[in-house]
Amino acid sequence: MPSERSFEDLLSAAKHSAFHLETRDVYAVSYKQQDFESWRKTGRWENPAYWQPWIDLVGSAVRRGVVVRRAHVVSVPLSESARFEHAGTVNNLAAGEEVRWLPRRRAADLALPGTDFWVFDGRLVRFGHFTGDGEWIGQEIREEPTVAKLCASACEAVWERATPHADFQI
């Protein structure tokens, strides 16, 4: 399967589950920079033009019966970037995602892949690759059963220990 497949195509093809594991403390993708600067001033991440396509896409998957989950493994205290992501989570929840947070110190004994990823239906993995500064540089699609099993089991281990967004104190 080519790595050029869009995220939209992958989520649209999901039948029952989509899980995103985020493990970075810094995300500095350029398309979010204006929102990040606004958040620094207001403490809120409110940009309906940015969020509506996501809310529509995830909402469509959820209405089809796909469970969409996201877990963040984070250093505590949270980095400025992670606090920004936390502020935007209200939009993920509005889309229908379930979101949890796990302090990195509570994940020390878990086997986690070395980069962020999505697992679709426990069989297809979309790794996200970033520079050291947090800029997105591309994706890698993998369907080998051993890779999918490793990633799916990492997701479940994190999910079991993580705190639901509403209960996670920053």
Residue, then its C-alpha position, 0 to 999 in steps of 0.5 A: m500500500p503506498s504511503e501516499r494514501s491520505f489520512e482521510d482515505l484511511l479513516s474513511a476505510a476504517k470499519h471499527s477502530a482508529f487509535h492515535l498514539e501521540t508521544r512527542d512533547v513538541y509539535a511545531v507544524s507550520y500550519k498551526q503556527q497562527d493558532f498557536e500564537s493566538w492561543r498564547k494570547t488567549g489560552r483558547w484554541e478556537n478556529p472553526a475554519y481549521w477544526q470543522p473538516w476534522i469534526d466532519l471527518v471524525g464525526s462521519a466515522v463515529r456515526r458509522g460505528v468506528v471508535v476513534r481514540r487518541a492518547h497522549v504520552v506527555s512529560v509533566p509538567l506539560s510543555e507549552s506545545a502539549r498545553f496547546e494540544h490540551a486546549g484544542t482537545v475540546n475540538n477532538l471531543a466535539a468530533g467524537e474522539e475519546v481522549r486520554w493523557l498519560p504522564r511519561r513517567r507512568a509509561a516507562d515500562l511500556a514497549l512503545p514504537g519510536t514515533d507517533f502513529w495511528v492504528f486502523d482496525g488493528r491491522l494497518v498502521r500509519f506512522g507519522h514522522f517529524t523533525g526534532d523541532g516538531e515539524w511534520i515530514g511525512q507518513e509511512i503506511r505499514e500492514e505487516p501483522t507483527v507491526a500492527k500487533l505491536c502498535a495495537s498492543a502499545c495503544e491498549a497498554v497506554w489507554e489502560r493507564a491513561t487518564p480521561h481528558a476531563d480528569f487530567q489536570i494540567 
